[in-house]
């Protein structure tokens, strides 16, 4: 469709209506939660009240019509019984017709038997055409039906007595073919002697019905107004109970987004909103902890990098100014500082790659026992020189096939033994043990004293963390070894934790699956 035809179609909408629709849509989009809940609850209440009121009015009208039909049928049955008695008393239909009895006397006798009042014309009034009307039935109207004045239904004027051949004997001529009449047979000893017909009653008289329905509709309207007011009050209270904590959450999250990570919400609720508040508090606490770790990480990295750079600069300045002669020893010293700096940069890069889940690992079949022996042999001579007994505890089967990146796990064990040899006092003990636990393999590195305070065990795997700040840099290292171990273990879907050792020092426990899956 071209743009011109689209404009032509749009132009057919009246501008005023289009503006109103846009206003309604804009207003709907900007409704607050309290308004939405109020309108929703109000609409539900109004729909329920209207449905209930309509059903009640229909039920009253239909029920009253059914009541009138049932009343007429019962009266007609009783009147047919009365006719049968008179015919039998007269000795047959022919004597009954020649006896001169009229319908009025029969109706008076029927009313007397039923205990119903008669509606008689006032003194001086002209006589009514036809038999007198009869009052309400003996069963009485239903409790919720509109009151009916005596004789208002015209029972006597709707009655006709017919001979078996269809000839009218008493009362009003009525056509039974239209279905607007009720008919009952009059039998004596099983023989049909007459028929009694009665015209069906009309609906409730208009004035009475209108007054009754008016009262009902007024009551329904008052009930609808009361329920609507209660619904609005309930919606305001409910929306306030929901909206206030949500507004607090909105303001708190806005402050957290601006960097105010110390923001916390208080709540005593146990519902979903309370869970949301507690989750936001946990999120803010985690962000605050991460932000503190990030700042500490930057400060410690700059401090760690500044030390070798300062040494390099000092030695280069000394060589440049002739304070220190350029010799092989000076070059070796510079090289050692550069290697230390390069090693630290490599470790930082390894940790960064682990945080990005991009740590390269190459998994293959290997023997965990052989890997452990290889690492033990590498440190055996150094441990002996330091006066530390390096022990090895392996499983009895002598081989343990696993699916790991052997170089990464060897790097983990190397860092752990390096850490133990650096921190264990001489004479001392360091023990590397390996055991199979169903579908897992456990490495354990224990050393003798000194130990680590229990409060610091959980932070040992944080980068650049040293629980003893007074240690010398040559002994303490860069503080990245255990953090690298944790990253490599996580890359193998394993766990690592620190605990107090039975040897008196630190114990590092590593649990790895026998078949490690590459991290995705």
SEMARLUM-110404 format. One record per atom (N, C-alpha, C): residue in one letter; x, y, z. Coordinates in steps of 0.2 Angstrom, whole numbers, plus 5000, padded with zeros to 4 digits. Atoms other than C-alpha are relative to their C-alpha. Example, Ala and Ser with C-alpha at 12.3 -4.5 7.8 and 13.67 -1.06 7.14 Angstrom:
<sites>
a500449945000a506249785039a500450065000s499649944999s506849955036s499650055003
</sites>
This chain:
<sites>
x500449945000x500050005000x500450065000x499649945001x500750174995x499950045006x500049954994x501050315008x499450044999x500649955002x499650424999x499449965003x500650044998x498350285002x500050005007x500050014993x498850265020x499850075003x500249934997x498750455023x499250014999x500749995001x497050455015x499549965004x500450044995x496450305026x500050045007x500049974994x497050395041x499650075001x500349945000x496250555036x499249995001x500750014999x494550475037x499849995007x500250004993x494650465056x500050075002x500149944998x493950615064x500650035005x499549984996x495350725072x499950005007x500250004992x494450745089x500149935003x500050074998x494250555090x500749975001x499350025000x496050525086x500450035005x499749974994x496650645099x499849975006x500250034994x495550565112x500349935001x499750075000x496250385107x500750015003x499350004998x498050445109x500050025007x500049974993x497650535125x499949945005x500250064996x496850365132x500649965000x499450055000x498350265126x500650035004x499549974996x499550385134x499950005007x500150014993x498650385150x500049935003x499950074998x498550195150x500749985001x499350025000x500450185147x500350035007x499749974994x500750295162x499649995007x500450024994x499550215175x500549975005x499650034995x500450175191x499749935002x500350074997x500250005200x499450015004x500649994995x499050075213x499450024996x500549985004x497950145199x499749934996x500150065004x498049985189x499649955004x500350054996x497549875204x499350035002x500649974998x496149995209x499549994994x500550005006x495349995191x499849924999x500150075001x495549805190x499549975005x500450034994x494749765207x499350034999x500749975001x493349895203x499649974995x500450035006x492949815186x499849935002x500250064998x492949645194x499350005004x500550004996x491749695207x499350034997x500649985004x490549795195x499849944996x500250065005x490549645183x499649955004x500450054995x490049525198x499450035002x500649974998x488749645204x499550004995x500550005006x487949675187x499749934998x500250075001x487949485184x499549985005x500550034994x487149445201x499450044999x500749975000x485849585199x499649984994x500450025005x485349535182x499749935001x500250074999x485249355187x499450005005x500549994995x484249405202x499350024997x500649985003x482949505192x499749954996x500350055005x482749375179x499749945004x500250054996x482549245192x499350015004x500649984996x481249345202x499450004995x500550005005x480249375186x499749934998x500150075002x480349195180x499649965005x500350044994x479949125197x499350025001x500749984999x478449225199x499549984995x500450035006x477749175182x499849935002x500150074998x478048995187x499549995006x500550004995x477149025203x499350014998x500649995002x475649095195x499749944996x500250055004x475548955183x499849945004x500150054995x475648825197x499450015004x500649984996x474348915207x499349994996x500650015004x473048915193x499949934998x500150075001x473348735189x499749965006x500250034994x473048685207x499250025001x500749984999x471448795208x499549964995x500450045005x470848715192x499849935002x500150074998x471048545199x499550005005x500550004994x470048585215x499350024997x500749985002x468648675205x499749944996x500250055004x468548525193x499749955005x500350054995x468248415209x499350025003x500749974998x466848535215x499549994995x500450015005x466048525198x499849925000x500150075000x466148335199x499549985005x500550014994x465248335216x499350024998x500749985001x463848435210x499749964994x500350045005x463548335194x499849945003x500250074997x463548175204x499450015005x500649994995x462348255217x499450014996x500649985004x461148315203x499849934996x500250065003x461248135195x500250004993x499750005007x462148175179x500050074997x499849935003x462648325167x499350034998x500649975002x460848345161x499650035005x500349974994x460048365178x500450065003x499649954997x461448475183x499950074996x500149945004x461148595168x499350035001x500749974999x459248605171x499950025007x500149984993x459548635190x500050085001x500049935000x459848815186x500650035005x499449974997x461448835196x500450044996x499649965004x462548975191x500750005002x499250004998x464449005191x500150035006x499849964994x464349135204x499949965007x500150044994x463649015217x500549955001x499450054999x464948885213x500650035002x499449964998x466349015215x499950015007x500049984993x465649065232x500149945004x499950064996x465548885238x500749984999x499350025001x467348855231x500450055004x499649954996x467949015240x499949985007x500150024993x467148955256x500449945002x499650064999x467948785255x500750015001x499349994999x469648855252x500250065005x499949954996x469448995264x500350064997x499849945003x469749135252x499550055000x500549955000x468949305253x499750014993x500349985006x467749365239x500150074999x500049935002x467949525230x499350024997x500749995002x466149595230x500050084998x500049935002x465649755221x499750055006x500249964995x465349905232x499350025000x500749985000x463549965237x499950054994x500249955006x462750055222x500349994994x499650015006x463949995210x499649954995x500350055004x463349905194x500249935000x499750074999x463449715194x500549994995x499550025005x464949645186x499849954995x500150055006x464949545170x500349945002x499750064998x465249365174x500149995007x499950014993x465649285190x500550045004x499549964996x466549365205x500749974999x499350025000x468449365205x500249975007x499850034993x469349265219x500750035002x499449974997x470749315230x500649964999x499450045000x472449245233x499949935001x500150074998x472749065234x500149985007x499950024993x472748965250x500849995002x499350014999x474648935248x500450065001x499749944999x475049115248x500650014995x499549995005x476349205238x500749985003x499350014997x478249165240x500250065004x499849954996x479149265252x500350064997x499749945003x480049375240x499650024994x500549985005x478549395228x499750075002x500349944999x477749565226x499349995003x500750024997x476049575236x499550014995x500550005005x474549545226x499350025003x500749994996x472849625231x499549954998x500550065001x471349505233x499650014994x500450005006x470549465217x500350034994x499749975006x471749545206x500249964994x499850045006x472049395195x499449984996x500650025004x470249375189x499849934999x500150075001x470049195193x499349984997x500750025002x468149185191x499850024993x500149985007x468149285174x500449964995x499650045005x469349155167x499849935000x500250075000x468348995170x499449994995x500550025005x467248905158x499949925001x500150074999x466348735161x499649984993x500250025007x466048635145x499749925001x500350075001x464948475141x500549964996x499550045004x465948325134x500050014993x500049995007x465348375117x500350074998x499749945001x466148545119x499650065001x500549954999x464548645122x500250045007x499949964994x464848795135x499449995004x500550014995x463848755151x500050065004x499949944995x464448895163x500650044998x499449965000x465649035162x500150034993x499849975006x466649115148x500249964994x499850045005x466849045131x500850014999x499250005000x468748995129x500249954994x499850045005x469648925114x500649975002x499550044998x470748785118x500549984995x499550015005x471648775102x500650045000x499449955001x472748925104x500549985005x499550024995x473648845119x500050055006x500049954995x473148995130x499649985006x500550024995x472048895141x500349945004x499950074997x472148755154x499449965000x500650045000x470948615154x500149945004x500050064995x470548475167x499349964998x500650045001x469248335164x499749995007x500450024994x467848305176x499749934999x500250075001x467548125178x499649975007x500350044994x466348015189x500049934998x499950075001x466747835191x500349984993x499650015007x467947845176x499750024994x500449975006x466647925165x500150074999x500049935001x466948095157x499350035000x500649975000x465548205161x500050084998x499949935002x466248385158x500750015000x499349975000x467848485155x499950075003x500049944997x468348635165x500750044996x499449975003x469448765156x500150075003x499849934997x470348925162x500550034996x499549965003x471249055153x500650015004x499449994996x473049065158x500150075002x499949934997x473449215169x500650044996x499549955003x474349365162x500650005005x499449994996x476049415169x499850055006x500149964994x476149515185x499850074997x500349945002x475149675183x500650055000x499549955002x476249815176x500250045006x499849954994x476149935191x500349965006x499850044994x476449795204x500749984998x499450025002x477849725194x500650055000x499649945001x478649895190x500350025007x499849974993x478649945209x500449955003x499650054997x479349775214x500750004997x499350005004x480749775201x500450075002x499749934999x481049965205x500449995007x499750014994x481349915223x500749955000x499450055001x482549765218x500650044997x499449975004x483549875206x500350055004x499749964995x483750005219x500449975005x499650034996x484349885231x500749974997x499450025004x485549815218x500550054999x499649945001x486149985214x500450025006x499749984994x486450025232x500649955002x499550054998x487349865235x500650004995x499449995005x488449895219x500450065002x499649944997x488950065226x500449995006x499750024994x489349995243x500649964998x499450055001x490449855236x500550044996x499549965004x491249975223x500450045005x499649964995x491750095238x500549955004x499650054996x492349945248x500649974995x499450025005x493349885232x500550054999x499549945001x494150055230x500450005006x499649994994x494650065248x500549945001x499550064999x495349885248x500550004994x499549995005x496249915231x500550055002x499549964998x497050065238x500549985006x499650034995x497549975254x500549954997x499550055003x498249825244x500550034996x499549975004x499049935231x500650035004x499649974996x499850035245x500549955003x499550054997x500549875253x500549974995x499650035005x501249815237x500550064997x499749955003x501749985230x500650035004x499549974995x502750055245x500649975000x499350035000x504049925246x500350004993x499850005006x504149925227x500450074998x499749935001x504550115227x500650005004x499350004997x505850085240x500549964996x499550045004x506649955229x500250044994x499849955006x506550075214x500550055002x499549954998x507450205224x500749975002x499350034997x508750085232x500449984994x499650035006x509150005215x500350064996x499749945004x509350185207x500650025004x499449984997x510550225221x500649954999x499450055001x511550065219x500250014993x499749985007x511650105200x500450065000x499649955000x512350265204x500749995004x499450024997x513750175214x500050005007x500150004992x513050195232x499949935002x500150084999x513350005235x499949995008x500250014993x513150025254x499350015002x500750004999x511250045251x499749945002x500350064997x510249925261x499250015001x500749994999x508349895262x499849955006x500250044994x507449835278x499349984999x500750025001x505949725278x499949945005x500250064996x505049595289x499549964996x500550045004x503949525275x500349934998x499850075002x503949345271x499749974994x500350025007x503149345254x500550014995x499549995005x503949365237x500350075000x499749935000x504249555239x500550005006x499450004995x505249515255x500649964997x499450045004x506249385245x500450054996x499749965005x506549515232x500450055004x499649954996x507149645245x500649965003x499450034998x508349515253x500549984994x499650025005x508949465236x500450074998x499749935002x509349655232x500550015005x499549994995x510249665249x500649964998x499550055002x511249515244x500450024994x499749985006x511649585227x500450065002x499649944998x512149755234x500649985004x499550024996x513249665247x500649974995x499550035005x514049565233x500450054996x499749955004x514349715222x500550045004x499549964995x515149805237x500649965001x499450044999x516249665240x500449994994x499650005006x516749645222x500450074998x499749935001x517049835221x500650015004x499450004996x518149825236x500649964998x499550055002x519049675229x500450034994x499749975006x519349775212x500450055002x499549944998x520049925221x500649975003x499450024997x521149825232x500449964995x499650045005x521649715217x500450054996x499649955004x522149875207x500650035004x499549974996x523049945222x500649955001x499450054998x524049785226x500449984993x499650015007x524449755207x500550054999x499549955001x525149925206x500650005005x499450014995x526149895222x500549954998x499650065002x526749725216x500450024994x499749985006x527249795199x500550065002x499649944999x528049955206x500749985003x499450024996x529349855217x500549984995x499550025005x530249765203x500250064995x499849945004x530149925192x500450055003x499649964996x530850025206x500849985000x499350034999x532349905208x500350014993x499749995006x532649905189x500250074998x499949935001x532550095188x500650025004x499549994996x533750105202x500749984998x499450035003x535049985195x500250044993x499849975006x534950065178x500250075001x499849934999x535150245185x500749995003x499450014997x536650175195x500549994994x499550015006x537450105179x500150064995x499949955004x537050255169x500450065003x499649954996x537850375182x500749985002x499350034999x539350265184x500149985007x500050024993x538950235202x500249925001x499950075000x538950045198x500349984993x499750025006x540049975185x499649954996x500450055005x539249875170x500449945000x499750065000x539749705174x499549944999x500450065001x539049525172x499549995006x500550014994x538349525190x499450055000x500549955001x537449685186x499449984995x500550025006x536649615170x499649945003x500450054997x536149455180x499550025005x500449984996x535349555193x499450044996x500549975004x534349655180x499649954997x500450055003x533849495172x499549965005x500550034995x533149425188x499450045002x500649954999x532049575191x499550004994x500450005006x531449565173x499649935000x500350075000x531049375175x499550005005x500549994995x530149415191x499450044998x500549965003x529149545183x499649974995x500350045005x528749435168x499649955003x500350054997x528249295179x499350035004x500649984997x527049405189x499550024994x500549985005x526249475173x499749944997x500350065003x526049295166x499449985005x500550024995x525149255183x499450044999x500549955001x524049405181x499649984994x500450025007x523549355163x499749945001x500450064999x523149185169x499450005004x500649984996x521949245182x499550034996x500549965004x521149365170x499749954995x500350055005x520849225157x499649955004x500450044996x520149115171x499450035002x500649974999x518949245176x499550014994x500449995006x518349265158x499849934997x500250065002x518149075157x500349984993x499650015006x519449075143x500749975001x499350034998x520848975152x500149944995x499950065004x521548855139x500249945004x499850064997x521548675145x499949954995x500050055005x521948525135x500049935003x500250064996x521148365142x500349944996x499750065003x521948195139x500149955005x499950054995x522148025147x500750015003x499350004997x523548025160x499949965007x500050034994x524047945176x500250045006x500049954995x523748045192x500649985005x499450024996x525047935202x500750024997x499449985003x526447965190x500150075000x499949935000x526048145189x500250035007x499849994993x526148155208x500749995002x499350024999x527848065209x500450054996x499649955003x528548185196x500150065003x499949944996x528148335206x500449995006x499750014994x528748255222x500850004999x499350005001x530448215214x500350074998x499749935001x530648395208x500150045006x499949964994x530548465225x500449965006x499750044995x531348325235x500750035002x499349974998x533148395234x499950075004x500149934997x532548575238x499849995007x500350014994x531548505253x500649985005x499550024995x533048415260x500550055002x499649954999x534148565258x499750055006x500449964996x532848665268x499949975007x500150034994x532848535282x499249985001x500750025000x531048485278x499949934997x500250075002x530448305276x499450004995x500550005005x529448285260x499749934999x500350075000x528248135261x499550004994x500450015006x527248055247x499649945002x500550054999x525647945250x499649994994x500450025006x524947855235x499649945001x500550064999x523547725233x500449944998x499750065000x524047545234x500049974993x500050045007x523547495216x500650034995x499449985003x525047605210x499950034993x500149965006x524147685195x499250025000x500649975000x522647795193x499850044993x500249975006x521947835176x499550065000x500449955000x521148005174x500050044993x500149965007x520548125160x500150085002x499849934997x521448295165x500450034995x499449975003x522548425158x500649995005x499450024995x524148355166x500450065001x499649944999x525148515164x499750055005x500349964995x523848615173x500049975007x500050034994x523648495187x500750005003x499349994997x525548485189x500250075002x499949934997x525548675190x499750015006x500349994994x524348665204x500449975006x499650044995x525348535214x500750045001x499449975000x526948635210x499950065005x500249944996x526148795217x499949995008x500250024993x525548705233x500649985003x499450024996x527248625237x500550065000x499649944999x528148785233x499850055006x500349964995x526948875245x500249975007x499850034993x527248745259x500750005002x499350004999x529148745257x500250075002x499849934998x529148935258x499850025007x500349984994x528048945274x500249955006x499950054994x528548785284x500750015003x499449994996x529848815298x500449934999x499650055000x531348705298x500249985007x500250065003x531448565304x499249994999x500750015001x529748515297x499849954995x500250055004x528648405287x499550034995x500549985006x527648425270x499849934997x500350075003x526548275264x499550014995x500550005006x525748255247x499749935000x500350065000x524448125247x499550004994x500550015005x523248055234x499649945001x500450054999x521747945235x499450004996x500650005004x520247885225x499449995004x500650004997x518547925231x499449994995x500550025005x517247835220x500250044993x499949975007x517147955204x500450065001x499649944999x518348085212x500749985002x499350004997x520148105216x500250055004x499949954995x520748195231x500850005001x499349994999x522448275232x500050045007x500049974993x522948335250x500850025001x499349974998x524548445254x500050025007x500049984993x524848455273x500750025001x499349984998x526348545281x499950015008x499949994993x526948575299x499950075001x500149934999x526848735308x500550054997x500649964997x526648885307x499349994997x500750005003x524748875304x499750064998x500349945002x523548995298x499450015004x500649994996x522149075309x499449984996x500650035004x520449005305x499650064997x500349945003x519849185301x500250014993x499749985007x521049195286x500049944995x500050065004x520749015279x499650014994x500449995005x519349075268x500350054995x499849955005x520349215260x500749984997x499350015002x521949125256x500049994992x500050015007x521349095238x499950074996x500149935003x521049285235x500750024997x499449985003x522349355223x500450065004x499549954997x523849455231x499850005008x500250004993x523149405249x500649975004x499550034995x524449375263x499750015007x500249994993x523849345280x500550035005x499549974996x525449395287x500450064996x499749955004x525949565281x500750025001x499349994998x527549565290x500549964996x499650055004x528249425279x500450044995x499649975006x529649475267x499849984994x500250025007x529349475249x500349944997x499750065003x530649345245x499749945003x500350064997x529749225257x499349994998x500850005002x527949275253x499949994993x500250015007x528049275234x499650064998x500449955003x526849375224x499350005003x500750004997x525249315233x499549974995x500550035006x524549235216x500049935000x499950075001x525049055218x499349965002x500650044998x523448995228x499450024996x500549985005x522349105217x500049964994x499950035006x523049025202x499849925001x500250074998x522748845210x499350005000x500750005000x520948895213x499750004993x500350005007x520648945195x500149944996x499950065003x521448795188x499649945002x500550064997x520448675199x499350014998x500749995003x518848765194x499949994993x500050015007x519348745176x499949924999x500050075001x519348555179x499349985004x500750014997x517548565188x500249975007x499850034993x518448525205x499950065005x500049954994x518448615222x500750005004x499449994996x519848675233x499850045006x500149974994x519848725251x500649995005x499550004995x520948755266x499849995006x500250024993x520948685283x500649995004x499450024996x522048655298x500249934999x499750075001x523248515296x500149965006x499850044994x523548375308x500750005001x499350004999x525348405306x500250075004x499949944997x525148575314x500050064996x500049955004x525148685299x499450014996x500549995004x524048715284x499949934996x500250055004x523048585274x499650024994x500449995006x522448605256x499849944997x500450065002x521148485250x499750024993x500349995007x520748465231x499749944998x500450055003x519348365224x499950014993x500150005008x519348325205x499649944998x500350065003x518248215195x500549964996x499650055004x519048065187x500050024993x500049985007x518448125170x499750075000x500249935000x518448315169x499850024994x500349975006x517448405156x500350074999x499749945001x518148555148x499550065001x500549944998x517348725154x499750034994x500449975005x516048795143x499850075001
</sites>
